[in-house]
Amino acid sequence: MFEIFEVKQLTKEDNILIKFYEFAIDHVSVGIHAIDHNGYTILYNNKMKEIEGYKIEDISDRSILDIFTFNQSESTLLRVLQTGQKVLNVKQTYWNKDGHEITTINDTFPIIENNEIKGAIEFARDITSLEKLIYQPLRRYGEPLNFEMFSVASEQMKNVINNAKKAAKARIPVLLIGESGTGKHLVAESIHNELNPINDEFVTLFSRRNPQATLDKLQNYLKTEKSYTLFFDRIEYLSLPIQQKLIDILNKLPAGKHLIIGSIGDDPIDLISNGKLLKDLYYYFASLTITIPPLRARKDDIQPFVTDYFSRLRERFASNIEGISDDVMQYFLQYDWPGNLKELELLLDEFTSMMMNEKIVTLEMLPLHFRFKVQQANEHIRNPDFFIVQPNQELLPLEDYMREAENYYIQNVLNIFEGNITKTAQALGMSRQNLQYRLRKLKKDS
Ligand SMILES: Nc1ncnc2c1ncn2[C@@H]1O[C@H](COP(=O)(O)OP(=O)(O)OP(=O)(O)O)[C@@H](O)[C@H]1O
């Protein structure tokens, strides 16, 4: 672990000190990732694991140079290793394996000894809770949010919108269920703007900041004469006693004056059985629950979202970006988007802010961290061993085996050509249309 530096005989004091260092590294609230001069990971602490969602085994036996087979200048650790210059205050947003959104500010430094670069080290400060307060991409267009703003192609989302419109008509409490970034806030505010007559004000109460303050704020709103649409974002983050207080307040509200909308990020039955959601609070909303499916279950919505994103950029911000290439779309379709549309929107923001005069977004413009995630996901599709038939193996019907083999072969050829459809189709001896049709079919069948 410490072999990049000259090895010296460790004293007893050194050994004790190392124990302190190890403890500090594992308990500090800053993510730490260090690589040696060959790009091999030599340090990856618990906080970094929480932030990025990788295990040390995923990265320790491979050089970053091998893992990131794309444009290496995009990895700050590598850039620092190559230039010897520190890079400070780089903001990044990740969705870890549990689908949690994490925003960090990274500082990366070279480790130099006797004028030689021995490696590089990155420190990532987790600013997620701060970011939550200030990041409201919905507001950037300065318009009220309504059902017109939805980019929809999937039947599932069309149903969501229909049900949400019914809720606005009936003016009954609604519970929105969906992962982070699926559009719960957008649905809630659109319901408000659909009300006829409309309430005086739409207010979002964030449960995960300071639950008692959320309740105090609510009491203050209710003291006024105004009618409100109150959106309780992620009520499962409120403690059970606070949830009980909330029910008591909601049950005393004058009938029909305010509209109450709640949101949760998980299945309500699971939340109740895990002691995170009070049954009575769920029943308060149970007259209408609307589940917003994750983006990975409705990938048809990716294309219209991307198209609308760029047309808004052109209309409102005089951008000349026309759209994304087919290869990039293929990447988007392969990825499972744990952060849903919010993740897609942030990704589009990230690379469009770097574009100069280019009209079409191509594969090389995608940030390295994103391409790495797609690559990792593809690596897990099938292990090559799966295709070797062994005596004690469970045997699949030929049709299923052939489908798995086709998927494996196509995905690997796609990886070789970094997602480029034209080159992959050429190598496989088929037309682009045929390849695209097969990919869609394989996705549907899997
Ligand atoms: N169908 C859609 N069409 C257009 N934009 C969408 C759609 N769904 C979500 N978005 C956009 O995605 C972003 C995230 O949506 P939103 O904030 O409503 O998600 P959320 O489910 O409330 O997330 P969280 O639980 O993290 O608060 C917003 O900027 C929103 O405009």
The ligand as an ORCA input file, in Angstrom:
! r2SCAN-3c Opt
* xyz 0 1
  N     -41.878     13.806    -17.907
  C     -41.031     14.840    -17.763
  N     -40.897     15.726    -18.740
  C     -40.054     16.760    -18.633
  N     -39.266     16.963    -17.578
  C     -39.328     16.101    -16.585
  C     -40.215     14.993    -16.604
  N     -40.074     14.305    -15.466
  C     -39.105     14.952    -14.766
  N     -38.671     16.023    -15.426
  C     -37.602     16.934    -15.023
  O     -36.698     16.156    -14.232
  C     -36.239     16.911    -13.127
  C     -36.539     16.160    -11.847
  O     -37.930     16.177    -11.586
  P     -38.548     16.398    -10.127
  O     -37.730     17.374     -9.339
  O     -39.983     16.679    -10.322
  O     -38.316     14.923     -9.539
  P     -38.695     14.361     -8.098
  O     -39.279     13.012     -8.341
  O     -39.534     15.348     -7.347
  O     -37.243     14.218     -7.456
  P     -36.780     14.142     -5.888
  O     -37.507     12.995     -5.245
  O     -35.299     13.921     -5.988
  O     -37.126     15.480     -5.282
  C     -36.945     18.240    -13.176
  O     -36.047     19.215    -13.652
  C     -38.105     18.030    -14.138
  O     -38.344     19.176    -14.882
*
